Amino acid sequence: MSNQHRILLVEDDLTLANWVIEYLEDQDFNVAHVARGDLVEEKLLSYNPDIVLLDVMLPGLSGIEVCRLIRQHSNLPVIMLTARADEFDEVIGFEAGANDYVIKPVRPRALLARIHSSLKNQVVPEQNSNEIKLGRLEINGEANRVVFKGEEIELSTSLFSFLWFLASHAGEVVDRDTVFKALKGREYDGQDRRFDVMLSTLRKVFNDDPQSPKKFKTVWGKGYLFVADAWDE
C-alpha cells in the first residue's frame, strides 16, 4: 500500500467528492478530502500528496487562490475541476500554475487519464542541452529558470515545459499532435485547447501583441511557431 499515489481532493460538493473518492480508491489511489480552500495548506503538510484535484469555486479560499499558494513553494501537479469551459477560466487557471483542468460533469476515464498524465509528466522532458539562449531570452532547463531582458520570469511548471519545448524547436512549426505526445503523453483529440490557451498566456507574459504576434505564432491548420530571431529587442 505504501506505493499508492496520494491524491488530495479539494471539493465542496460532497456528492461529487464521495463519488470521486470511491472511484479513485477502486483504481488503487489513496485519497484524502477537504471541502474548503482555507484547509488545504495544513492538509498538504500532514498528507504530502502526489497530486491535487482542486475545485475552482470553494468556500474559504477559491481554487485559484489555493493554486497560487501551492505554487509559492511546490511544483506539485494540480488539476483544476471547473464547471465552466470558457477560455477565461483556462487562462486564469494556467496563470495561477495549474497543470491541467477537467470540466464538470467529471467523466471517470477522462479524469483518470489526466491524473496519470500529470503524474507521468511532472519532470520537464529531457533535452540535449540544459540551456537555451536566443537573443535576450535565456532558459535553463535544469533550474527551470527563465530570464528575459535581464529579469527573471516566473512560470508555472506547465508553462515552462511548453516554453522549453517550443524554444527547443525554434524556427519549426510544431503541430498540436506532436506537442500533446511530447508534453502530455497522448495524442491530440481535436478539441483540447490547453496549448492554445497557454500560448496566449506566454504572449501576455512576454508582451507579444496577440493581434500581431512576433515571438509566438499560430500557423492555422499546422501548429505553433516559436520565432527564433524575435528575441533580440
N, C-alpha and C positions, 0 to 999 in steps of 0.2 A: 504493500500500500504506500510505502514511502516514495515510490517512483511516480505516483499520481501527480499530474499537474494541478496546481491550486488556482481556482478561479474565484475572484471576488465579484459578486453580482451586486450592483447598486441600483435598486429598482423599488419604487414606492407602490406600484401596482402589485398587491400581494398575490392575486390570482395568477398573473403572468410570472411573477417571481417563483412561485411554487411549481409551476409547470416547467420553467427553465431549469430549476434545481433538479427536479426529478429526471428530466431528460438527460442533462449533463452527467448526473451521477450514474445513470444507466450506461453512459459512454465512458465510464471509469475515470471521471474527473472528481476532484474534491472541491466542493463548492461552499463558500461562506456568503452570507447575505446581510446587507444593511439596507434600510429603507430611506435613509436621509443622507444628504450630501455632507452635512457637517459631522457625520460619524465616520467618514471614510479615512481620514488621516490616522486616527487612532487604530482603526482596523488594519490598515496597511502595516503598521508596526508590529501588531500582535500576530497577524496571519501570514504576512510575507507572501502574497500571491504571485503567480507567474504571469497573470493577465487579469485585466479588469474589464468587466462588461458594465457600461455606465450609461444610465438613462439621462437624457438631456434635461427633462423637466423634473426637478426634485425639490422637496422641502429642505430648508436649512441653507444649502448652497446648491446652485444649479450644476448640472453636469459639466458645463463649460468651465465654470469656476473651479470645480474639483479637478478637471483635467489640467488646468493651468497650474494648480498646486502640485499635482503629481509631477509635472514636467520641471518643476523647480529643483527637484533632487533625484529624478529617476527617469530612465528610458523604458520603463515597464510598458508593455503593449496595452493599449487602451482601445476598446471597440465601443463606439457610441451607439446607443439604442435611441432611435428617433421616430416620431410619428409623422414627421414632415420630410418630404422628398425634394424640396426645392433647394436651389444652389446656395441660398443664403446660409442655411443650416450647415451644409457641407463645408463651405468656406470657413465659417466661424469654428467649426469642429477641427478642421485641419490646422488652422492658425493656432488653436489652443494646444495642439500637439497630439490629437487623436491619430491612431494608426489606420483605423478603418471605421465603417459605420454599417449598421443594419437597420433597415426600415421596418417598422411595425406595420401589420402584424408579423411577428417573427416566424420564419419558416425554419423548422428544426435542422434540416440538412444544410441550408444556407448558413445558418448560424454556426454549425459545426465546422463547415468548410472555412469560414472566416477565422474561427479560433485556431484551427490547425495551421492556416496560412500565416497568421500573425505570430504564432509561436515559432514557426519554422524560419521566419524572416526577420527575427529580432536583430540579427547582425547585418551590417552593411555588406553587400556582396563583395567578395574579394576581387581585386583588380591587380593588374601587373605592376602598378606603381601606387605608392601611398599618397602621392601629392600631384595635384593638377594646378598649373599656373597658366592663366590666359589673360593677358593684359593686366588689369588691376584686380583681377579676381584670383584668389588663392583658396584651394580646397584641400584639406588634409584628411584623408580617409581613415588614418589610424586614430587621430584625435577627434574625428567628427567636428572639425573646426572650419569655418568659412570666414574669410576676410575679404572685404571689398572696399577699395579706396582707403585702405589703412584702418578700417573699422570692422570689428568683429560682428558677424551677423548670426543671431540666434535662430536656429531652425529646429523643428521637431525631427524625430528620427525618420519619419516617413518622407518629409520634405527633403531632408539631407540625402537620403537614399536616392530619391528621384533626381535631385540636382546632380549628384555624383554620376548617376547613370547617364544622364543627358550630356554632361560635360565630358565624360569619357568617350562619348560618341559625337563630339563636336564636329559640326560640318556635315553630319549624316542625318538623313531623315529616318527616324526610327518609328515603325508602325506600332499601333496600340497592342497588338498581339505579342510583339517582341518585349514590350515594356511589362506587360502583365506576366509573361512567363519568367522574366528576369527578376521582378520585384515581388510578385505575389504567388509565383509557383503554379499558375494556372493560365489557361487560355482566356482571351478576351471574349466576353459573352455577347458583345454587340450593343449592350445597353449601359454598362457600368461607366459612369462619367468621372470617377475619382481622380484620374490623372489630368483630365481637362480642368477640373476644379483646382488641383494642385498647381498646374501650370499658371492659372490665373493668380493664385496666391504668390508664386515666385515672381511673377511680373510686378505685383504690388510691392513685394519686399525689395526688389531691385529697381524700382521706379521705371519699369518698362511700359511705355504707353500701350494699353490694351487695344486702342484703336489703330495704332501703327507701331506694333512691336518691332524692336530691333534685336533684342537678345534672345527671346524665346518666341519662336514662330510655330503656328499650327498650319501645316500643309494639308488642306482639305482633301479628304479621300486617301491620304497617305500616312500622316502621323505628325510627329513633333521634330522640330529642328532647333538645336542649340547653336547659335551663330558664333563661331569662334572669334571673329575679328570685331565683335561689337563691345568688347570689354576694356578697350583702351582709354575711353573717355574719362 
